[in-house]
Amino acid sequence: MFVSRLFWNRHYTQKLLDWPGWLDEAVNPVYRGFNRDRHDPDLVAAWKRGETGFPMVDASMRCLRETGWLNFRMRALCASVYFHVLQQPWRIGADHFYRHLIDGDAAINYTQWQSQCGLVGRPGLRLYDPRKQVRDQDPDGEFVTRWVPELDPLPATYLDAPEKTPLSVQREAGVEIGETYPYPVVDYEAARSEFRDRYGAVHGAAAARLADEAIARRASLSGGLGAARSIAADHGDDGEMDGDDRLTQTGLGDFG
Ligand SMILES: Cc1cc2nc3c(=O)[nH]c(=O)nc-3n(C[C@H](O)[C@H](O)[C@H](O)COP(=O)(O)OP(=O)(O)OC[C@H]3O[C@@H](n4cnc5c(N)ncnc54)[C@H](O)[C@@H]3O)c2cc1C
């Protein structure tokens, strides 16, 4: 497994040598500037500080700031919530990671950000559900309460969505959502569906753009140019799936 990951390391290094634009602009021109018109410095600051109201994201962003390290899944989660839910410009998020990651590698970080955000144009948008991540990955709240200690008094059952904690439980625990810990900075369901609509509206054009050999080569899809052509051919299908579902269905779980 370790060796397979070293291949990924070399793969991304070669991609950057092949096209340095990975550091600056979306590899698929259709997605250039996506979310730029929605730039909200307050939302970006809340994400950087770990104060979005989504505990798994907040714990991860505070852990990143304190330790300089996160595992692959939490890196993917924070990138996904930043781009798909807060709908902020990808480069700012990628720069923040690069600045804080102890293993910050320009070739891997910026290409991974583009891949996680869905800026390539291939099927399968990796949308992570931050609440499901708490239930699946941290059911006892060990990670969340380590990095978000203000939530420690709350029973673990409420850590996936603290804002839904009954007032009586909040009072008993001495935690006041909105004071001790923020409400979610955006309405999760509404933001997610709004993003799907916006992304879906241009996905056909983005998939079709992969017929361009130069872009397909840059995107270096597994399966090479053949894969690019078939995606371009059937770009009718938006091929959208949830990040969690994607991992199970396409066996990508073995490296994430
Ligand atoms: C948004 C995002 C940003 C990332 N930024 C970076 C970064 O700046 N630097 C970085 O090294 N990795 C980055 N990764 C990839 C991956 O998360 C880390 O390499 C891995 O988690 C580091 O932990 P490890 O050293 O214990 O890895 P192991 O799992 O022990 O892997 C060993 C080595 O293989 C390489 N490797 C592992 N996974 C990947 C991968 N998916 N892609 C490319 N190489 C990989 C790394 O060099 C790693 O040190 C990023 C992933 C995401 C989703």
The ligand as a Tripos MOL2 file, in Angstrom:
@<TRIPOS>MOLECULE
LIG
   53    58     1     0     0
SMALL
NO_CHARGES

@<TRIPOS>ATOM
      1 C1         -7.1060   18.2630   -0.5030 C.3       1 LIG1
      2 C2         -5.8640   17.3950   -0.3490 C.ar      1 LIG1
      3 C3         -4.6260   17.9990   -0.2360 C.ar      1 LIG1
      4 C4         -3.4730   17.1980   -0.1110 C.ar      1 LIG1
      5 N1         -2.2570   17.8200    0.0140 N.ar      1 LIG1
      6 C5         -1.1190   17.0420    0.1100 C.ar      1 LIG1
      7 C6          0.1800   17.6580    0.2440 C.ar      1 LIG1
      8 O1          0.3310   18.8830    0.2400 O.2       1 LIG1
      9 N2          1.2700   16.8340    0.3760 N.ar      1 LIG1
     10 C7          1.1570   15.4470    0.3530 C.ar      1 LIG1
     11 O2          2.1830   14.7540    0.4600 O.2       1 LIG1
     12 N3         -0.0590   14.8510    0.2190 N.ar      1 LIG1
     13 C8         -1.1860   15.6160    0.1030 C.ar      1 LIG1
     14 N4         -2.4230   14.9890   -0.0030 N.ar      1 LIG1
     15 C9         -2.4550   13.5160   -0.1900 C.3       1 LIG1
     16 C10        -2.5910   12.6730    1.0550 C.3       1 LIG1
     17 O3         -3.6530   13.1220    1.8320 O.3       1 LIG1
     18 C11        -1.3010   12.6680    1.9050 C.3       1 LIG1
     19 O4         -0.1990   12.3450    1.1130 O.3       1 LIG1
     20 C12        -1.3660   11.6370    3.0430 C.3       1 LIG1
     21 O5         -2.5330   11.7590    3.7590 O.3       1 LIG1
     22 C13        -0.1520   11.8640    3.9350 C.3       1 LIG1
     23 O6         -0.1480   10.9370    4.9700 O.3       1 LIG1
     24 P1          1.0110    9.8520    5.0760 P.3       1 LIG1
     25 O7          2.2980   10.4800    4.8440 O.co2     1 LIG1
     26 O8          0.7310    9.1070    6.3590 O.co2     1 LIG1
     27 O9          0.6480    8.9910    3.8290 O.3       1 LIG1
     28 P2          0.7760    7.3160    3.4190 P.3       1 LIG1
     29 O10        -0.5990    6.9590    3.3730 O.co2     1 LIG1
     30 O11         1.6950    6.7430    4.4770 O.co2     1 LIG1
     31 O12         1.4550    7.4890    2.0640 O.3       1 LIG1
     32 C14         2.8530    7.6010    1.9080 C.3       1 LIG1
     33 C15         3.2070    8.6940    0.9610 C.3       1 LIG1
     34 O13         2.5720    8.4930   -0.2880 O.3       1 LIG1
     35 C16         2.1790    9.7430   -0.8500 C.3       1 LIG1
     36 N5          0.7250    9.7910   -0.9720 N.ar      1 LIG1
     37 C17        -0.2280    9.2210   -0.1690 C.ar      1 LIG1
     38 N6         -1.4660    9.4750   -0.6010 N.ar      1 LIG1
     39 C18        -1.3120   10.2350   -1.7200 C.ar      1 LIG1
     40 C19        -2.2290   10.8520   -2.6160 C.ar      1 LIG1
     41 N7         -3.5510   10.7230   -2.5010 N.pl3     1 LIG1
     42 N8         -1.7320   11.5690   -3.6290 N.ar      1 LIG1
     43 C20        -0.4090   11.7040   -3.7940 C.ar      1 LIG1
     44 N9          0.5250   11.1640   -2.9640 N.ar      1 LIG1
     45 C21         0.0680   10.4490   -1.9440 C.ar      1 LIG1
     46 C22         2.6650   10.8070    0.0930 C.3       1 LIG1
     47 O14         3.9280   11.2620   -0.3070 O.3       1 LIG1
     48 C23         2.7330   10.0680    1.4230 C.3       1 LIG1
     49 O15         3.6510   10.6140    2.3170 O.3       1 LIG1
     50 C24        -3.5850   15.7750   -0.1170 C.ar      1 LIG1
     51 C25        -4.8590   15.1740   -0.2040 C.ar      1 LIG1
     52 C26        -5.9890   15.9790   -0.3090 C.ar      1 LIG1
     53 C27        -7.3250   15.3300   -0.3750 C.3       1 LIG1
@<TRIPOS>BOND
     1     1     2 1
     2     2     3 ar
     3     2    52 ar
     4     3     4 ar
     5     4     5 ar
     6     4    50 ar
     7     5     6 ar
     8     6     7 ar
     9     6    13 1
    10     7     8 2
    11     7     9 ar
    12     9    10 ar
    13    10    11 2
    14    10    12 ar
    15    12    13 ar
    16    13    14 ar
    17    14    15 1
    18    14    50 ar
    19    15    16 1
    20    16    17 1
    21    16    18 1
    22    18    19 1
    23    18    20 1
    24    20    21 1
    25    20    22 1
    26    22    23 1
    27    23    24 1
    28    24    25 2
    29    24    26 1
    30    24    27 1
    31    27    28 1
    32    28    29 2
    33    28    30 1
    34    28    31 1
    35    31    32 1
    36    32    33 1
    37    33    34 1
    38    33    48 1
    39    34    35 1
    40    35    36 1
    41    35    46 1
    42    36    37 ar
    43    36    45 ar
    44    37    38 ar
    45    38    39 ar
    46    39    40 ar
    47    39    45 ar
    48    40    41 1
    49    40    42 ar
    50    42    43 ar
    51    43    44 ar
    52    44    45 ar
    53    46    47 1
    54    46    48 1
    55    48    49 1
    56    50    51 ar
    57    51    52 ar
    58    52    53 1
@<TRIPOS>SUBSTRUCTURE
     1 LIG1         1 GROUP 0 **** ****
